[in-house]
């Protein structure tokens, strides 16, 4: 049976190249399907360009969604990267 997990994060900084790359590296550690949602848009956590195209700025709330066997750990890992973005 597959798990799913959602975590909301308020971004301390815009989701630009550096934090997007860190999200990709965090997501790559898991075999899960992981996405980041902002407003009415969603992007896979393994694509820095698509993450940046969300247009999420400092103070925006994003939701990390993960499905799969390690969904909770995967969502938490990506959320932690987003919480510490600079």
mmCIF file of the C-alpha atoms, coordinates in Angstrom:
data_MODEL
# 
_entry.id   MODEL 
# 
loop_
_atom_site.group_PDB 
_atom_site.id 
_atom_site.type_symbol 
_atom_site.label_atom_id 
_atom_site.label_alt_id 
_atom_site.label_comp_id 
_atom_site.label_asym_id 
_atom_site.label_entity_id 
_atom_site.label_seq_id 
_atom_site.pdbx_PDB_ins_code 
_atom_site.Cartn_x 
_atom_site.Cartn_y 
_atom_site.Cartn_z 
_atom_site.occupancy 
_atom_site.B_iso_or_equiv 
_atom_site.pdbx_formal_charge 
_atom_site.auth_seq_id 
_atom_site.auth_comp_id 
_atom_site.auth_asym_id 
_atom_site.auth_atom_id 
_atom_site.pdbx_PDB_model_num 
ATOM 1  C CA . UNK A 1 1  ? 0.000  0.000  0.000   1.00 0.00 ? 1  UNK A CA 1 
ATOM 2  C CA . UNK A 1 2  ? 1.258  3.446  -0.891  1.00 0.00 ? 2  UNK A CA 1 
ATOM 3  C CA . UNK A 1 3  ? 1.357  6.394  1.504   1.00 0.00 ? 3  UNK A CA 1 
ATOM 4  C CA . UNK A 1 4  ? 0.767  10.026 0.746   1.00 0.00 ? 4  UNK A CA 1 
ATOM 5  C CA . UNK A 1 5  ? 1.804  13.115 2.645   1.00 0.00 ? 5  UNK A CA 1 
ATOM 6  C CA . UNK A 1 6  ? 1.226  16.860 2.323   1.00 0.00 ? 6  UNK A CA 1 
ATOM 7  C CA . UNK A 1 7  ? 3.259  19.543 4.089   1.00 0.00 ? 7  UNK A CA 1 
ATOM 8  C CA . UNK A 1 8  ? 2.645  23.299 3.882   1.00 0.00 ? 8  UNK A CA 1 
ATOM 9  C CA . UNK A 1 9  ? 5.669  25.605 3.979   1.00 0.00 ? 9  UNK A CA 1 
ATOM 10 C CA . UNK A 1 10 ? 5.932  29.399 4.079   1.00 0.00 ? 10 UNK A CA 1 
ATOM 11 C CA . UNK A 1 11 ? 8.981  30.276 2.001   1.00 0.00 ? 11 UNK A CA 1 
ATOM 12 C CA . UNK A 1 12 ? 11.605 32.479 3.664   1.00 0.00 ? 12 UNK A CA 1 
ATOM 13 C CA . UNK A 1 13 ? 13.028 33.320 0.202   1.00 0.00 ? 13 UNK A CA 1 
ATOM 14 C CA . UNK A 1 14 ? 11.878 33.105 -3.417  1.00 0.00 ? 14 UNK A CA 1 
ATOM 15 C CA . UNK A 1 15 ? 12.066 29.718 -5.107  1.00 0.00 ? 15 UNK A CA 1 
ATOM 16 C CA . UNK A 1 16 ? 14.959 30.672 -7.413  1.00 0.00 ? 16 UNK A CA 1 
ATOM 17 C CA . UNK A 1 17 ? 17.802 28.568 -8.855  1.00 0.00 ? 17 UNK A CA 1 
ATOM 18 C CA . UNK A 1 18 ? 19.724 27.741 -5.677  1.00 0.00 ? 18 UNK A CA 1 
ATOM 19 C CA . UNK A 1 19 ? 16.801 26.515 -3.540  1.00 0.00 ? 19 UNK A CA 1 
ATOM 20 C CA . UNK A 1 20 ? 15.224 24.799 -6.547  1.00 0.00 ? 20 UNK A CA 1 
ATOM 21 C CA . UNK A 1 21 ? 18.462 22.857 -7.057  1.00 0.00 ? 21 UNK A CA 1 
ATOM 22 C CA . UNK A 1 22 ? 18.507 21.915 -3.380  1.00 0.00 ? 22 UNK A CA 1 
ATOM 23 C CA . UNK A 1 23 ? 14.914 20.656 -3.660  1.00 0.00 ? 23 UNK A CA 1 
ATOM 24 C CA . UNK A 1 24 ? 15.888 18.533 -6.668  1.00 0.00 ? 24 UNK A CA 1 
ATOM 25 C CA . UNK A 1 25 ? 18.804 17.009 -4.730  1.00 0.00 ? 25 UNK A CA 1 
ATOM 26 C CA . UNK A 1 26 ? 16.564 16.265 -1.728  1.00 0.00 ? 26 UNK A CA 1 
ATOM 27 C CA . UNK A 1 27 ? 13.878 14.705 -3.933  1.00 0.00 ? 27 UNK A CA 1 
ATOM 28 C CA . UNK A 1 28 ? 16.453 12.560 -5.746  1.00 0.00 ? 28 UNK A CA 1 
ATOM 29 C CA . UNK A 1 29 ? 17.149 10.665 -2.505  1.00 0.00 ? 29 UNK A CA 1 
ATOM 30 C CA . UNK A 1 30 ? 13.672 9.110  -2.675  1.00 0.00 ? 30 UNK A CA 1 
ATOM 31 C CA . UNK A 1 31 ? 11.843 6.848  -5.137  1.00 0.00 ? 31 UNK A CA 1 
ATOM 32 C CA . UNK A 1 32 ? 8.621  8.735  -4.426  1.00 0.00 ? 32 UNK A CA 1 
ATOM 33 C CA . UNK A 1 33 ? 6.564  10.973 -6.668  1.00 0.00 ? 33 UNK A CA 1 
ATOM 34 C CA . UNK A 1 34 ? 7.037  14.420 -5.133  1.00 0.00 ? 34 UNK A CA 1 
ATOM 35 C CA . UNK A 1 35 ? 5.554  17.705 -6.293  1.00 0.00 ? 35 UNK A CA 1 
ATOM 36 C CA . UNK A 1 36 ? 5.392  21.272 -5.052  1.00 0.00 ? 36 UNK A CA 1 
ATOM 37 C CA . UNK A 1 37 ? 2.154  23.253 -5.416  1.00 0.00 ? 37 UNK A CA 1 
ATOM 38 C CA . UNK A 1 38 ? 1.802  27.032 -5.364  1.00 0.00 ? 38 UNK A CA 1 
ATOM 39 C CA . UNK A 1 39 ? -1.608 28.586 -5.880  1.00 0.00 ? 39 UNK A CA 1 
ATOM 40 C CA . UNK A 1 40 ? -3.121 26.776 -8.883  1.00 0.00 ? 40 UNK A CA 1 
ATOM 41 C CA . UNK A 1 41 ? 0.178  25.432 -10.272 1.00 0.00 ? 41 UNK A CA 1 
ATOM 42 C CA . UNK A 1 42 ? 2.185  22.308 -9.545  1.00 0.00 ? 42 UNK A CA 1 
ATOM 43 C CA . UNK A 1 43 ? 5.707  21.209 -10.467 1.00 0.00 ? 43 UNK A CA 1 
ATOM 44 C CA . UNK A 1 44 ? 7.644  17.980 -10.004 1.00 0.00 ? 44 UNK A CA 1 
ATOM 45 C CA . UNK A 1 45 ? 10.266 18.294 -7.281  1.00 0.00 ? 45 UNK A CA 1 
ATOM 46 C CA . UNK A 1 46 ? 12.860 16.770 -9.610  1.00 0.00 ? 46 UNK A CA 1 
ATOM 47 C CA . UNK A 1 47 ? 12.755 19.681 -12.095 1.00 0.00 ? 47 UNK A CA 1 
ATOM 48 C CA . UNK A 1 48 ? 14.486 22.904 -11.058 1.00 0.00 ? 48 UNK A CA 1 
ATOM 49 C CA . UNK A 1 49 ? 13.153 24.800 -14.082 1.00 0.00 ? 49 UNK A CA 1 
ATOM 50 C CA . UNK A 1 50 ? 9.563  23.793 -13.412 1.00 0.00 ? 50 UNK A CA 1 
ATOM 51 C CA . UNK A 1 51 ? 9.940  24.636 -9.715  1.00 0.00 ? 51 UNK A CA 1 
ATOM 52 C CA . UNK A 1 52 ? 11.197 28.108 -10.593 1.00 0.00 ? 52 UNK A CA 1 
ATOM 53 C CA . UNK A 1 53 ? 8.297  28.553 -13.027 1.00 0.00 ? 53 UNK A CA 1 
ATOM 54 C CA . UNK A 1 54 ? 5.862  28.357 -10.092 1.00 0.00 ? 54 UNK A CA 1 
ATOM 55 C CA . UNK A 1 55 ? 6.711  31.987 -9.329  1.00 0.00 ? 55 UNK A CA 1 
ATOM 56 C CA . UNK A 1 56 ? 6.759  31.406 -5.571  1.00 0.00 ? 56 UNK A CA 1 
ATOM 57 C CA . UNK A 1 57 ? 8.227  34.436 -3.795  1.00 0.00 ? 57 UNK A CA 1 
ATOM 58 C CA . UNK A 1 58 ? 9.354  34.991 -0.207  1.00 0.00 ? 58 UNK A CA 1 
ATOM 59 C CA . UNK A 1 59 ? 6.376  34.696 2.127   1.00 0.00 ? 59 UNK A CA 1 
ATOM 60 C CA . UNK A 1 60 ? 4.383  32.504 -0.272  1.00 0.00 ? 60 UNK A CA 1 
ATOM 61 C CA . UNK A 1 61 ? 2.857  29.285 1.005   1.00 0.00 ? 61 UNK A CA 1 
ATOM 62 C CA . UNK A 1 62 ? 3.652  26.144 -0.981  1.00 0.00 ? 62 UNK A CA 1 
ATOM 63 C CA . UNK A 1 63 ? 2.494  22.585 -0.438  1.00 0.00 ? 63 UNK A CA 1 
ATOM 64 C CA . UNK A 1 64 ? 4.790  19.596 -0.823  1.00 0.00 ? 64 UNK A CA 1 
ATOM 65 C CA . UNK A 1 65 ? 2.926  16.455 -1.903  1.00 0.00 ? 65 UNK A CA 1 
ATOM 66 C CA . UNK A 1 66 ? 4.571  13.031 -1.892  1.00 0.00 ? 66 UNK A CA 1 
ATOM 67 C CA . UNK A 1 67 ? 3.225  9.567  -2.639  1.00 0.00 ? 67 UNK A CA 1 
ATOM 68 C CA . UNK A 1 68 ? 4.907  6.206  -2.279  1.00 0.00 ? 68 UNK A CA 1 
ATOM 69 C CA . UNK A 1 69 ? 6.374  4.001  0.409   1.00 0.00 ? 69 UNK A CA 1 
ATOM 70 C CA . UNK A 1 70 ? 8.430  6.760  2.083   1.00 0.00 ? 70 UNK A CA 1 
ATOM 71 C CA . UNK A 1 71 ? 5.967  9.592  1.439   1.00 0.00 ? 71 UNK A CA 1 
ATOM 72 C CA . UNK A 1 72 ? 6.181  11.156 4.883   1.00 0.00 ? 72 UNK A CA 1 
ATOM 73 C CA . UNK A 1 73 ? 9.989  11.172 4.919   1.00 0.00 ? 73 UNK A CA 1 
ATOM 74 C CA . UNK A 1 74 ? 10.161 12.443 1.334   1.00 0.00 ? 74 UNK A CA 1 
ATOM 75 C CA . UNK A 1 75 ? 7.709  15.300 1.932   1.00 0.00 ? 75 UNK A CA 1 
ATOM 76 C CA . UNK A 1 76 ? 9.453  16.241 5.168   1.00 0.00 ? 76 UNK A CA 1 
ATOM 77 C CA . UNK A 1 77 ? 12.901 16.268 3.506   1.00 0.00 ? 77 UNK A CA 1 
ATOM 78 C CA . UNK A 1 78 ? 11.761 18.553 0.686   1.00 0.00 ? 78 UNK A CA 1 
ATOM 79 C CA . UNK A 1 79 ? 9.807  20.763 3.095   1.00 0.00 ? 79 UNK A CA 1 
ATOM 80 C CA . UNK A 1 80 ? 12.897 21.158 5.276   1.00 0.00 ? 80 UNK A CA 1 
ATOM 81 C CA . UNK A 1 81 ? 14.921 22.348 2.282   1.00 0.00 ? 81 UNK A CA 1 
ATOM 82 C CA . UNK A 1 82 ? 12.212 24.872 1.429   1.00 0.00 ? 82 UNK A CA 1 
ATOM 83 C CA . UNK A 1 83 ? 12.029 26.114 5.033   1.00 0.00 ? 83 UNK A CA 1 
ATOM 84 C CA . UNK A 1 84 ? 15.746 26.870 5.013   1.00 0.00 ? 84 UNK A CA 1 
ATOM 85 C CA . UNK A 1 85 ? 15.900 28.354 1.487   1.00 0.00 ? 85 UNK A CA 1 
ATOM 86 C CA . UNK A 1 86 ? 17.973 31.484 1.068   1.00 0.00 ? 86 UNK A CA 1 
# 
